[in-house]
Structures are given as structure tokens and as C-alpha cells.
């Protein structure tokens, strides 16, 4: 068993995924955070399909001025727009093993302001 940050995050991630499942009308909002960027996906686990995705690499967000926290908030707004265009108003939030602070919290708060409930 490896005792490093990545293995610890994977254990936490698997523990979270045991309880959180996404459906067609209430998908899972999965977050992945790299050193420089942040990604969010709306996933239907029943079909194994991605309903919508947003990331800080998209042209409108990448060119925006600001730090990583502000770009995470823009990704949260974008994923909320995608969800509302698909008729989704509630999601189950999957923080992906990351602590709920910083960029992950910023994304979640912006998605809530955009109209998502979780």
C-alpha cells in the first residue's frame, strides 16, 4: 500500500463513489482539479454517459483575467448553464477526493448561484 497524496485521494474518491450515483434527472457533478486547471462533468452513471462538461481550458474561460479561484467560479457558472439548458436542476456533488475548500468550493458556490441544487 502506497502512502502518498495520490493514493490517499484515490481511497477517499472510492469511498465517496460508493454512496454517490448519478441518474438521468439527477446526474453526478464530478470535479477534477489539476495543478493549473479545473474540470467539471455531469455524469449519468446508469448509462455511463457524460451529459455535459466544462473546464478552465475553454476559450472564454482561458482568456479571462483572474486567478485559479476566479476561473473555477467561471467553470461553475458554465456547468450550471449547461445543466439548465438540458433541463437539470439538481445534481449530486462529487468532489473527487479533494477537500471542499479553495477551487472546489469556488466551483460549487458558483454552480449553486447558477441555479443548481445539491
C-alpha positions as CSV (number, residue, x, y, z in Angstrom):
1,X,0.0,0.0,0.0
2,X,1.4,3.4,-1.0
3,X,1.3,6.2,1.4
4,X,1.3,9.3,-0.8
5,X,-1.2,12.1,-1.6
6,X,-2.4,10.5,-4.8
7,X,-3.2,7.1,-3.1
8,X,-4.9,8.9,-0.2
9,X,-7.1,10.8,-2.7
10,X,-8.0,7.7,-4.6
11,X,-9.1,5.9,-1.3
12,X,-11.3,8.9,-0.4
13,X,-12.6,9.1,-4.0
14,X,-13.7,5.4,-4.0
15,X,-15.3,5.9,-0.6
16,X,-17.3,8.8,-1.9
17,X,-18.3,7.0,-5.1
18,X,-19.8,4.1,-3.1
19,X,-22.6,6.4,-2.0
20,X,-23.0,8.9,-4.8
21,X,-24.6,7.7,-8.1
22,X,-25.8,9.9,-10.9
23,X,-29.0,9.4,-12.8
24,X,-30.6,11.0,-15.8
25,X,-32.6,13.5,-13.8
26,X,-30.1,14.0,-11.0
27,X,-26.6,13.5,-12.5
28,X,-23.3,13.4,-10.6
29,X,-21.3,16.6,-10.8
30,X,-17.7,15.3,-10.9
31,X,-14.8,17.6,-10.3
32,X,-11.2,17.1,-11.3
33,X,-8.5,19.5,-10.2
34,X,-5.1,19.6,-11.8
35,X,-2.3,22.0,-10.8
36,X,-3.2,24.6,-13.4
37,X,-6.8,23.8,-14.4
38,X,-10.2,22.5,-13.2
39,X,-12.7,20.3,-14.9
40,X,-16.4,19.5,-14.2
41,X,-18.6,16.9,-15.7
42,X,-22.3,16.0,-15.4
43,X,-22.4,12.2,-15.5
44,X,-25.3,9.7,-15.7
45,X,-23.9,6.6,-14.0
46,X,-26.8,4.4,-15.0
47,X,-26.0,4.7,-18.7
48,X,-22.3,5.5,-18.2
49,X,-22.6,8.7,-20.3
50,X,-21.4,12.3,-19.8
51,X,-24.3,14.8,-20.2
52,X,-22.2,17.9,-20.2
53,X,-18.7,19.1,-19.4
54,X,-16.9,22.4,-18.7
55,X,-13.3,23.2,-18.0
56,X,-10.9,26.1,-17.5
57,X,-9.3,25.3,-20.8
58,X,-12.4,26.6,-22.8
59,X,-11.7,29.7,-24.8
60,X,-13.9,32.1,-22.9
61,X,-12.6,31.0,-19.5
62,X,-9.0,30.6,-20.5
63,X,-8.7,34.2,-21.8
64,X,-10.5,35.6,-18.7
65,X,-8.3,37.6,-16.4
66,X,-8.0,36.3,-12.8
67,X,-6.5,33.7,-10.6
68,X,-7.4,30.0,-10.4
69,X,-10.2,30.6,-7.9
70,X,-11.9,33.0,-10.2
71,X,-11.5,30.7,-13.2
72,X,-13.0,27.8,-11.1
73,X,-16.0,30.1,-10.4
74,X,-16.4,30.6,-14.2
75,X,-16.4,26.9,-14.7
76,X,-19.1,26.5,-12.1
77,X,-21.3,29.1,-13.8
78,X,-20.7,27.4,-17.2
79,X,-21.6,23.9,-15.9
80,X,-24.8,25.4,-14.3
81,X,-25.7,26.9,-17.7
82,X,-25.2,23.6,-19.4
83,X,-27.3,21.8,-16.8
84,X,-30.2,24.3,-17.1
85,X,-30.1,24.0,-20.9
86,X,-30.5,20.2,-20.6
87,X,-33.4,20.7,-18.1
88,X,-31.4,19.6,-15.0
89,X,-31.9,21.5,-11.8
90,X,-30.5,19.1,-9.1
91,X,-27.1,17.3,-9.0
92,X,-25.2,15.2,-6.6
93,X,-21.8,16.8,-6.0
94,X,-18.7,14.5,-6.3
95,X,-15.7,16.4,-5.0
96,X,-13.4,13.7,-6.3
97,X,-11.4,13.1,-3.1
98,X,-10.4,16.8,-2.8
99,X,-11.1,18.8,0.3
100,X,-14.1,21.1,0.0
101,X,-12.3,24.4,0.0
102,X,-10.4,26.6,-2.4
103,X,-11.1,25.9,-6.1
104,X,-13.5,23.1,-5.4
105,X,-15.6,25.2,-3.1
106,X,-15.5,28.2,-5.5
107,X,-16.8,26.0,-8.4
108,X,-19.6,24.6,-6.2
109,X,-20.7,28.0,-4.9
110,X,-20.8,29.4,-8.5
111,X,-22.8,26.4,-9.7
112,X,-25.3,27.0,-6.8
113,X,-25.6,30.6,-7.8
114,X,-26.2,29.5,-11.4
115,X,-29.3,27.6,-10.2
116,X,-28.1,24.1,-9.4
117,X,-29.3,22.4,-6.2
118,X,-27.1,19.9,-4.3
